[in-house]
Amino acid sequence: MVNVIGLGYIGLPTALMLASHGVEVVGTDYNKELVDTLNAGHTTFKEKGLDELFDAAVNAGITFTTQYMVTDTYIVSVPTPYDKFSKKVDAKYVVAAVKDVLAVCPEGATLVIESTVSPGTIEKFVRPVLAKGVKIVHAPERIIPGNMVYELLHNNRTIGADDRATGEAVKKIYSSFCEGEIVVTDIKTAEMTKVVENTYRAVNIAFANELAKICRHDGMDVYEIIKICNMHPRVNILQPGPGVGGHCISVDPWFLVGDYPSLAKVIDEAMRTNDAMPDFVLNRIYEIMKEKGMTDITRVGLYGLTYKENVDDMRESPTLQLLESQERHLATGLKVYDPFITADVVANQYHNLDEFLNAVDMVVVMVKHNEIKENAEKLAGKVVLDCHNIIDQPGVYHI
Ligand SMILES: NC(=O)c1ccc[n+]([C@@H]2O[C@H](COP(=O)([O-])OP(=O)(O)OC[C@H]3O[C@@H](n4cnc5c(N)ncnc54)[C@H](O)[C@@H]3O)[C@@H](O)[C@H]2O)c1
């Protein structure tokens, strides 16, 4: 039996996937409310295909609890934030979960850490607390919110272990559902590959954002330029945007800056470039309002609160960063709407697209949800700052 510890965005789909492919699974989370919701037959976040997967897993016998199980295999998927001052990974949740497991697990159990950690974290923070001959493995997760179910099935995976036999045994568990290639390597390599993958994307996005600023300064169309450059067989530039959010690309590269401050110069600069984008958008709003003779900030609305399109995850989102920046400038009044956020989470928030659009003269497209693409005609007559180049209308402003 596999005991999955931490039933958030990563742990829950992983547990469900294993259970629906014939593995006996118990899901554990110390958040009682979350466990009660799952036991009442409801999923805890919106994700394409998750409800169907949940039903299949429940039919296959998965159970949810706040207790840690006595079993031979554990998969730990708890948060790994970074310390805002030192930029280093904060491993306290991982270490706490490992200690909780050690309190109940039998001799020789296998403990798989799925949480993203910087290279050396397991050696530094986890190995010193290990006991009972527990085997430690790192199996970082790569799935993207919005396409998690498909990617769990099809992505290639990495497993880092101290010895081949342990790695192969864990590979067998993931092979129950994973149709991608599973590479077995050592733990530090597995730790580093995960962080490097997200860093590669963060640096590429920062490059696109920098190009957007250069093009804005000198009257060039960054989208046309990136489109043409990407027709080169060895060039693949990502798109600029209003900032980077979520718990991967906006977090993991900082681990390398924190651990290797005198070496990770490009990464440091890239992260600062991405983090400055919400302020850049705020400044664009100011410039456009001035150009249009607009003076009332309450007639400006931000479309989208989540960190990416078609998901309900708001963590570290550019819109939240922009609202914080507004506050830091001692200003208030920007209106906000997101079809995926039903709870009231910020001031001046709307829950209906038409009501939101009626209340504003200028719309800033912060997130490219399908909803706004499908209702683009409703933006006619508005001043539009399109941060994703998705609104094909005359007079639309870009970052
Ligand atoms: N969200 C993503 O898109 C994504 C993608 C790839 C990797 N990751 C990595 O996966 C890890 C988990 O991220 P997430 O987004 O699922 O986090 P999350 O916050 O959604 O979920 C973590 C869960 O762990 C629970 N938890 C924490 N400590 C616990 C403990 N000691 N015992 C039992 N439960 C505990 C929390 O209550 C929470 O429900 C992180 O390291 C993250 O960097 C996330």
The ligand as an ORCA input file, in Angstrom:
! r2SCAN-3c Opt
* xyz 0 1
  N       1.410     23.010     -7.973
  C       2.179     22.715     -9.007
  O       1.869     23.042    -10.138
  C       3.450     21.917     -8.820
  C       4.052     21.312     -9.949
  C       5.196     20.540     -9.763
  C       5.748     20.411     -8.491
  N       5.151     21.043     -7.419
  C       5.755     20.860     -6.117
  O       4.961     19.912     -5.407
  C       4.995     20.197     -4.004
  C       3.584     20.312     -3.484
  O       2.977     21.425     -4.104
  P       1.407     21.622     -4.119
  O       1.153     22.687     -5.146
  O       0.704     20.315     -4.256
  O       1.170     22.196     -2.641
  P      -0.230     22.395     -1.891
  O      -0.038     23.491     -0.928
  O      -1.332     22.472     -2.906
  O      -0.439     21.016     -1.100
  C       0.336     20.590     -0.039
  C      -0.538     19.825      0.937
  O       0.313     19.229      1.922
  C      -0.360     19.268      3.174
  N       0.661     19.079      4.204
  C       1.706     19.887      4.503
  N       2.467     19.325      5.467
  C       1.893     18.145      5.777
  C       2.211     17.099      6.702
  N       3.286     17.177      7.494
  N       1.381     16.045      6.764
  C       0.286     15.958      5.983
  N      -0.057     16.895      5.094
  C       0.742     17.977      4.983
  C      -1.069     20.606      3.166
  O      -2.158     20.624      4.067
  C      -1.535     20.705      1.688
  O      -2.834     20.190      1.513
  C       5.823     21.465     -3.858
  O       7.148     21.127     -3.565
  C       5.746     22.099     -5.234
  O       6.864     22.916     -5.501
  C       4.008     21.765     -7.570
*
